[in-house]
Amino acid sequence: MKEHERILKYQFDSYCKKVIKRTACRLLKINKNRLDHEQSIDSLININYNSHSFNYDGEDLLEELLKLDKCSIAILIAYYVHGMTCAEIAELMKTTPQRISYLKNKAIGRLRINLKEKEI
């Protein structure tokens, strides 16, 4: 019986080592991916943005935002202000993430068109 217990102990130790090794490899991969996609705040501040894309007055933007329907406003606020994902918003609004993404993009498109018309 002692031989059987020794074999079981060896198998368990081997299994634990495999789990630890795989977990460590997975964590290293996740960390590497995160570091590959990170940018420092300093590098983001130094980016030269196209001045044309930021020449709107906050009041103009607010005025155009208020012309949108309440659902679109709620989606834009949840997404851009609260940092929620489309899936999280969809769960709250009891719809699909695809529908939220569509409505968000449609609202942004309407804002873009209205602001361009106002500029002319």
Secondary structure, DSSP 8 states (H G I E B T S, - for coil): -HHHHHHHHHHHHHHHHHHHHHHHHHHHHHHHHHHHH---HHHHHT----GGGG---HHHHHHHHHHS-HHHHHHHIIIIIS---HHHHHHHHTS-HHHHHHHHHHHHHHHHHHHHHHH-
